[in-house]
């Protein structure tokens, strides 16, 4: 791939038709910038951050009141834990590290939203960023990423917000340049 080429993906092995995607927000909810402002303010609130019970074995979370009908979470990350590759479907979002450090691996390419099982990723689309205490980011719809606490000894805590509230999460596995859709989760799966 030449330096001037745009990153892209190649699809193969389409899946059967899936449920229709949730409608895109109509502009009546918060923007990604407003979500980022909310998660930054919340992450700076030491009392809120300290209210999350931390488990040495697995991630913990607590639901928060997000702005404008958004879904928000305070999440604890024991050392060595992560999310695996996933997206938030039709939701925009933001997150900020409130304590410790997190690493985000992401893809700088817009993936097809439905109708595929395996994608061959091309060179140049991988991104990596370290987010230490107070650092965060916003993202658009269909943003594929993995979030990790790579520390061997320290917990991390983060604040996340999504709008509209998560209609589904698609989970992926990755081997080299192959990204494979493994599972689609819906809110009723998280109860």
C-alpha positions in Angstrom: 0.0 0.0 0.0 1.5 3.4 -0.9 1.8 6.2 1.6 -0.9 8.1 -0.2 -3.4 5.3 -0.2 -6.3 5.5 2.2 -6.6 2.7 4.7 -9.3 0.1 3.8 -10.6 -3.3 4.6 -11.6 -6.2 2.5 -14.7 -8.3 3.4 -15.3 -12.0 2.9 -17.8 -14.7 3.9 -21.0 -12.6 4.4 -23.3 -13.5 7.2 -27.0 -13.9 6.9 -29.0 -10.7 7.1 -29.1 -9.3 10.6 -31.5 -7.2 12.5 -31.8 -3.6 11.2 -29.5 -1.1 12.8 -30.9 1.4 15.2 -31.7 4.7 13.7 -29.0 7.3 13.8 -29.5 10.0 16.5 -31.4 13.0 15.2 -29.3 15.6 16.9 -31.5 15.9 20.0 -29.0 14.1 22.2 -25.5 15.1 23.3 -22.6 15.4 20.9 -19.4 13.4 21.2 -17.7 16.6 22.5 -20.4 17.0 25.2 -20.0 13.4 26.2 -16.2 13.9 26.4 -16.8 17.0 28.6 -19.1 14.9 30.9 -16.6 12.0 31.3 -13.7 14.4 32.0 -15.7 16.3 34.6 -16.9 13.0 36.2 -13.4 11.5 36.1 -12.1 14.6 38.0 -14.6 14.0 40.8 -12.6 12.1 43.4 -15.7 11.1 45.4 -17.4 9.5 42.5 -14.2 7.6 41.4 -13.6 6.4 45.0 -17.2 5.1 45.2 -16.5 2.2 42.8 -15.7 -1.0 44.5 -12.6 -2.6 43.0 -12.3 -6.4 42.5 -8.8 -7.9 42.1 -10.2 -10.6 39.8 -12.5 -8.9 37.3 -13.8 -5.6 36.0 -16.4 -3.8 38.1 -18.8 -1.1 36.9 -21.4 1.3 38.2 -24.1 3.0 36.2 -24.0 6.8 36.2 -26.5 9.5 35.2 -25.3 10.6 31.7 -26.2 13.9 30.1 -29.2 14.2 27.7 -30.4 10.6 27.9 -26.9 9.1 27.4 -25.7 5.8 29.0 -22.8 6.3 31.3 -20.6 4.0 33.3 -17.8 4.1 35.9 -15.5 1.1 35.2 -12.8 -0.5 37.3 -10.0 -2.4 35.6 -7.8 -4.8 37.6 -4.2 -5.3 36.4 -4.0 -7.1 33.1 -7.6 -6.8 32.0 -9.2 -5.6 28.8 -12.3 -5.5 26.7 -11.3 -7.5 23.7 -12.0 -6.0 20.2 -15.5 -4.5 20.0 -17.6 -1.6 18.7 -20.7 0.3 20.0 -22.7 0.0 16.9 -24.7 3.2 16.2 -23.7 5.0 19.3 -21.2 7.8 19.6 -19.1 7.8 22.8 -16.3 9.1 24.9 -14.2 7.8 27.8 -11.6 9.2 30.2 -9.1 7.5 32.5 -9.9 8.6 36.1 -7.1 6.7 37.8 -4.2 4.7 36.5 -3.5 4.2 32.8 -5.4 2.5 29.9 -4.2 1.7 26.4 -6.6 1.9 23.5 -5.9 0.0 20.3 -8.2 1.0 17.5 -8.8 0.8 13.7 -8.6 4.0 11.6 -11.0 2.7 9.0 -14.8 2.6 8.7 -15.9 -1.0 8.7 -19.1 -2.2 7.0 -21.8 -2.3 9.6 -23.5 -5.6 8.6 -23.3 -8.5 6.2 -19.8 -9.8 6.9 -18.1 -12.4 9.1 -14.4 -11.8 8.3 -12.4 -8.8 7.2 -8.9 -8.6 6.0 -7.4 -5.4 7.4 -4.8 -3.5 5.3 -1.6 -1.9 6.5 -1.7 1.5 8.2 -5.1 1.3 10.0 -3.9 0.3 13.4 -3.7 3.0 16.1 -2.5 2.9 19.6 -2.8 5.5 22.4 -2.0 5.6 26.1 -4.5 7.4 28.2 -3.2 8.3 31.7 -5.2 9.8 34.5 -7.2 12.8 33.1 -6.8 11.8 29.4 -9.7 10.8 27.3 -11.1 10.6 23.8 -14.4 10.8 21.9 -15.4 8.6 19.0 -18.0 8.2 16.4 -20.4 5.4 15.4 -18.9 2.0 14.5 -15.6 2.8 16.2 -13.7 -0.5 16.6 -11.3 -0.7 19.5 -9.9 -2.6 22.4 -9.2 -1.1 25.8 -6.5 -2.6 28.1 -5.0 -2.1 31.5 -1.5 -3.3 30.8 -0.2 -2.6 34.4 0.9 -5.7 36.2 0.1 -4.1 39.6 -2.2 -1.2 39.5 -6.0 -0.9 39.0 -7.3 1.7 36.5 -10.7 3.4 36.7 -12.4 5.1 33.7 -15.7 6.9 32.9 -17.6 6.1 29.7 -20.7 7.6 28.0 -22.6 6.6 24.9 -25.5 8.2 23.0 -27.9 6.8 22.1 -27.8 4.2 24.9 -26.0 1.1 23.5 -28.3 -0.7 21.1 -25.8 -3.5 20.7 -22.1 -4.3 20.9 -20.3 -6.3 18.3 -17.4 -8.4 19.6 -14.5 -9.4 17.4 -11.5 -11.7 17.5 -8.3 -10.7 15.7 -5.5 -12.8 14.4 -2.9 -10.7 12.5 -4.7 -8.9 9.7 -7.9 -10.9 10.1 -10.8 -9.4 12.1 -13.7 -11.9 12.7 -17.1 -11.0 14.0 -17.7 -13.4 16.9 -20.8 -12.2 18.7 -23.5 -9.5 18.8 -24.7 -8.5 22.2 -27.9 -6.6 23.0 -28.9 -4.8 26.3 -30.9 -7.8 27.4 -27.7 -9.9 27.3 -26.1 -7.6 30.0 -28.9 -7.9 32.6 
